[in-house]
Amino acid sequence: MALRSPRSAASGKVPRDAVHHPLFARFYARTSVNAETRMGMGGVRDRLLAGLSGRVIEIGAGNGLNFAHYPSAVSEVVAIEPERLLRQLAVESALRAGVPVDVVPGAAEALPVKSEAFDAVVLSLVLCSVRDVPRALGEVRRVLRPGGVVRFFEHGRGGGRGMLLTQRALDRTVWPLVSGGCHVSRDPVGALRGAGFELGPVRRVMMPERGPTLPSSYCALGTAWRPPISE
């Protein structure tokens, strides 16, 4: 096992929660389930995880909706989720998953796992809410083996000048307060590039695919790699 501590949410022995947003967690748990079909998120999860194999760490697993979409070639998923309610729901989702999933408390900025222990990292709507994006991506590099893959689906800045000004204004005022620390004007693709990852194809996705354009609608679905160690 790659865990520094074997304690999981199922054991009931968890450290102090790194994130505590119980009201938002309940709201997210309801809306995310509806989004699977009404917003097309189920299909996005299939594309996000297709072709993965080996040991995977998913950072910010939420209520575990990705678990049902992992391909059978994945030998193990270690799912990190800091929010207690979402973590409990993720444990329930893990029991129904077709691959082994271990749900673990922890924060993206200090992952409770060994270095270079994973073949892939999954980031799904998490970089918007971490407190320190560069530090979190530094942890992603640490736990990923050289040449390992990062699969990401993240929302961030987009649209014209007016939308960008709106996004920045929301981030400075009410949005993080009512959305569990979420920010809508971050640049996840640029952050991955700045952290030293090699970027592959990136597909721009609007969520919802049909309907009103929201400050959180501008998403990026893509692949990145930790560069292999030069000989």
VENZI-V621644 format. One record per run of one state. SS is the DSSP state (alpha for helix, beta for strand, coil for the rest). FROM is the first residue (numbers start at 1). LEN is the number of residues. If there is no record, write none. Layout:
ss=SS from=FROM len=LEN
ss=SS from=FROM len=LEN
This chain:
ss=coil from=1 len=2
ss=beta from=3 len=1
ss=coil from=4 len=5
ss=alpha from=9 len=3
ss=coil from=12 len=7
ss=beta from=19 len=1
ss=coil from=20 len=2
ss=alpha from=22 len=17
ss=coil from=39 len=2
ss=alpha from=41 len=9
ss=coil from=50 len=4
ss=beta from=54 len=6
ss=coil from=60 len=7
ss=alpha from=67 len=3
ss=coil from=70 len=4
ss=beta from=74 len=7
ss=coil from=81 len=2
ss=beta from=83 len=1
ss=alpha from=84 len=12
ss=coil from=96 len=5
ss=beta from=101 len=4
ss=coil from=105 len=2
ss=beta from=107 len=1
ss=coil from=108 len=2
ss=beta from=110 len=1
ss=coil from=111 len=2
ss=beta from=113 len=1
ss=coil from=114 len=4
ss=beta from=118 len=7
ss=coil from=125 len=8
ss=alpha from=133 len=11
ss=beta from=144 len=12
ss=coil from=156 len=5
ss=alpha from=161 len=12
ss=coil from=173 len=2
ss=alpha from=175 len=4
ss=coil from=179 len=9
ss=alpha from=188 len=7
ss=coil from=195 len=2
ss=beta from=197 len=10
ss=coil from=207 len=11
ss=beta from=218 len=9
ss=coil from=227 len=5
